[in-house]
Amino acid sequence: EKKILRDLPEGRIKVLALVDSTNQYLLDNIETLRSGDACVAEHQTAGRGRRGREWVSPFGQNLYLSMFWRLEKGTAAAVGLSLVIGIVITQVLRNLGGIDIRVKWPNDLYYRDKKLAGVLVELLGKKFKPAQVIIGMGININNPSSNKGIEQNWSHLKEAGITIDRNKLTALLLSELRSQLIEFEKTGLSTFISKWHELDNYLNRPVKLIVGDQQIQGIARGIDQHGGLLLETEGGIKTYQVGDISLRGR
Ligand code: BTN
């Protein structure tokens, strides 16, 4: 019983009406945090997206949630971490009835080719020394908010078939993330790869990958054992570590 208690930290939740960014809030308080601690806000004035983009965060309509985690084995053991987080959130939402929700490499959630949620994982620390991770997620609940900077279609939980109280959703997400991260720390990405392929929005579809000012066209072939994107082009299958993927012709 003792082991179970140690393995599943309870976690504390800071609930804020207004904050610059829930990720930033955890970062500012990082010295005081334990694995599983979280912060949630009604409204963010400087919500952050991946690759320096802004995450538009209007009041009261969406979920802005961040959770802290300490990786005992250091950043070297974080390979594939962001994909695992995308998988976990997707599974939680599918269990609530959102059966068509899928993952988009590396960690966004899509519903019928429209963006439903974004995940921003910030990793701090040294290769083989305990490291710290801040996992932030923005989930559209009942309005499609828009992330300035990229033109795209947006979806929200209601459209995906889910109506759930935000507090309950937060509790489910946190508890599932905590237990799956413990699993991930033991096994790494390997046990999650087949799950990824089951949930992958782009598997075997024609896509384009934008890396900097380069655009690469190909067929998405899932991920490799390190979580890299596999893209089949005329030259064969290559792995990519960064970039923005989208369907060709959109
Ligand atoms: C993306 O799709 O680019 C990732 C968006 C992540 C947004 C969430 S909202 C809660 C947390 N706090 C932030 O400032 N960003 C993340």
Boltz pocket constraint, residues with backbone or C-beta under 6 A from the ligand:
constraints:
  - pocket:
      binder: B
      contacts: [[A, 20], [A, 21], [A, 22], [A, 23], [A, 24], [A, 44], [A, 46], [A, 47], [A, 48], [A, 49], [A, 50], [A, 51], [A, 53], [A, 55], [A, 63], [A, 64], [A, 65], [A, 66], [A, 108], [A, 117], [A, 118], [A, 119], [A, 120], [A, 136], [A, 137], [A, 138], [A, 139]]
      max_distance: 6.0
